[in-house]
Every structure is written in structure tokens, then in C-alpha cells.
Amino acid sequence: MPDIERRLINYLTRTASKEDLDVLSEWIKNPESKKILKSYAKTHFVISRYMTKSDGDKIREELIRKIRKDKFAITRRTMLKYTGVIIVLVSLGYWFYSTQLSIPTFSDTHEKIVIKDENITIKLGDGSVRTIDVEKSSQIVSSAGKILGNQNGKGLVYTSNATEELVYNELYVPYGKRFELTLSDGTKVFLNAGTSLKYPINFIEGMPREVYLKEGEAFFEVTTDELHPFRVNAPVLDVEVLGTRFNVMAYPEDENSEIVLVEGSVKMKSNISSDSSNETILRPGIKGSLKKASNTISIENVNTSIYTSWVNGNIVFRKSPFNNIIKKLERHYNLTIINNNETLSDDSRTFNATVELDRESINDVLDYFQEIYQIEYTVINNKVIIN
């Protein structure tokens, strides 16, 4: 217990180390810790007479969230410590007074953001377009009445049928949504927000397996088939594999198109020119970036989980400029963010954060940034404006 007390004091005095935060993260999971936490809250705030058992539960849940967030607290490139973290119990005290005395909180002072709900669509080989309802299950049927695949919630699985003709479908996933696709050979494709993928409903014996990432980001788990190489054709680059797991990002507005290899090996090459110098073989743990302006490829070692975490519903930022964070938040939450803060726009200032897309609303994310870094923002006509 003395060890926990010391770490709590470190946290309250803003001197906690990463090890302190790691230990507190595990400690707070124990329901018995609530009693200890409650006593510390009483010590630090003049609100002890208001504290009930249910309030203790809320404080415990809030501290779990705070510690998880603070472990990825915003940082400058030259400052990787937690000294900039606002004392969590001060925030909790403010929250408590706000809820009891009706003082407006951050969220109360902002117009609520209403996320546009756009449909996932699929364009069939005959040109017809169908809407996919992720709340339901259905079958994808051709105009001739042939069942092409089965859709269940956020996934679509194609069945394998012998064919001598390539017939393509095109799946579009709008901003604010993600979707999973299983091709006829068993290859799984996870489509990120703002992604369009064109693919055959069946691959043909003796021919390479080819799909077209027209824009966006997709993670591929390719079924091994040495006789039929798998190729991903994107706007400025091509990828060829036999069986592997990799992420391709090819948003048209980005300066670079990127491939991050998790497993296996891939050949990455520019399709703008036939120059053999514009191709490279990637190995696991490598990110290949093709700079569109110069048509050149560069490679670097990376932590692949940072680039693939979106598949599991998280987006992770490590030493990311704020403008890059804004861009991803816009895609994942389907909204517009206007940044008028020149200090935040400075690319030499970087941030660390983790956003749980399925659990945190954009209001939660913005309030967190406001609380930790004291940014000011307003919501006008459903647009977020950072001042």
C-alpha cells in the first residue's frame, strides 16, 4: 500500500512516471481500490459530504479513463514526460461540482456535433448500386438472380464459383464507417473510412488475383496461393504478394501513398513510370512511402500496430503533427475541422494520443484535447472550428 500511496501522490503532484501510470492502470481495476481513491478525493477536495457509493463508482471509472489517456498524453518532440498532464482529481472535482451545482462543463458549452450518416454502397457488375445496412443481414444478388455473397452486419463474404469471365463489384465505405470484405479466395480485406475497392466476384483459374484500391485505406490478409499472385493496384502504386498481411493507404489528398507490411513480403512499385528504380521489396516491420510529387519511394522501420490499429477500432497517434490528427479525425467521424491555431499547426510540435472509435464520440475526443492541452473550439453549423 505505501507504494500505491506514493504513486498516487506522484500522480496528484504531476510528477508521475510512465511506470507509475502503468502500475495505477492495473491497481485501479480492483474494486477495492475505490475506497482508497475515495479517501484521497476527500483529502484533496472539499466535497467529502457529497460523496456516495455511486459517486465513488463514477470517480473510479473516470480515473480509469484519465489514466489510460494520460499514458498517451500530448507531448512535444523534446518533452516525453507526463509533466503536462492536468491533475486528474482536480478535473474530477470540477466534474463533481459541475454535476451537483449545474455549472456548465466543456461539453455543455458547445453545440453538439451531429455526425452525418452516409450509406455503404456496392456497385454490381451490371452497374446497379445497392445500399448495405450494417444493422441487418442480406444477400448480394446479381440482376440475373444469382447469389454472389452474404452480408452479415459489417461483413460481406463472397462464395467461390468457377467462372471464365471476370465480373467486378465495387464497394464504397464512406467517412465515418469501416467494413470487412472476404473475397472468393478467402482473402480478407478491412476497409477504412473513405475507401473504394473494386474486385472480381470470382478469380479465374490461371490468372493473377487483382483488386483495385481506387482511394482510401485497406488492410489485407491474403490467402496463400503460389500459382496465383495477389496484386493490389492503387492510383500511384502497385503491390504484388503471394500470401501476406499488409496495409495500403492511398487517399488522394495525402502527399504520400504508403504500404506497411505486417507479415510475409511484398513488392511495391510506382505505376506512374516503368523505371525499375521506383520499386522495392518490403519485409515485415517496414513502411514504404511513395511521394507523389517526386515519384520516389522511401522505406523506414515502424511499429506496425500504430498503422493497423484502426482495423480493431482504434486510431493511434505517435509523434503526429496536429494537422495529421485532424485529417484522420475528419475521416473517421465524417465531419469538417477548421484549425485556426497557428501554434498547433506547427509541424515541429507533435502529439501522442489513442482514440477508441467505437467508444468515444468526437465530442469526447475534442473535450479531451481541450482539457489536456487547453485548446479552444466552437461548433458552428456542425463544423468544428479550433481557435
Protein Blocks (a to p, Z undefined) as FASTA:
>chain_A
ZZmmmmmmmmmnopacfklmmmmmmmmmpmklmmmmmmmmmmmpccklmpcfklmmmmmm
mmmmmmmmmmmgccdfklcbfklpccfklmmmmmmmmmmnopacfklmpccddddddddd
dddfkopacdddfkbccddddfkopafbdcehjaccddddddfbdcdddddddehiacdd
ddfkopacdddehiacdddfbdcehiacddddfbdcddddddddfklccddddfkbccdd
fbdcddddddfkbmbdcdddfbhcdddddfkbmcfklgccddehiacdddfklopacddd
ddfklmmmmmnopacdehiafklmmmmmmmmnopadddfbfklmpmkbccdddddfklmc
fklmmmmmmmmnopacddeehiacdZZ
